[in-house]
Amino acid sequence: MAFNGSEGKQVTLNEASAWTENFRDTISTGDTLGHFFGKDIINKILDQPGCMGIRIYYGLEENGAKNLVLAGVIANEDDLVNGVLAEYAVRCPNNCSSANVLNS
């Protein structure tokens, strides 16, 4: 299968809130709930020649903190490993939205 940029689809709030609740039920208080990436780094990844989207890898830092590594991906499904990669997202907690069905 080749990527064309239309992969993925919008989900309902009910789906999203059920999934995030399921996740919250598996973690300890204070564990990472989410990550925020600003549009500048996301656009920098997407603006690479041939980039069809972003693949997100799960990572684990030496101190045990969960992270996400973002990489651009081209149509043949290859990662742009020599391109722009991203992490150092702003984590929730401590920088979370006000309480809502996705985080509480």
Summary of the structure (lengths in Angstrom):
residues: 104
radius of gyration: 15.4
end to end distance: 37.6
largest distance: 41.5
contacts: 234
relative contact order: 0.23
helix: 19%
strand: 27%
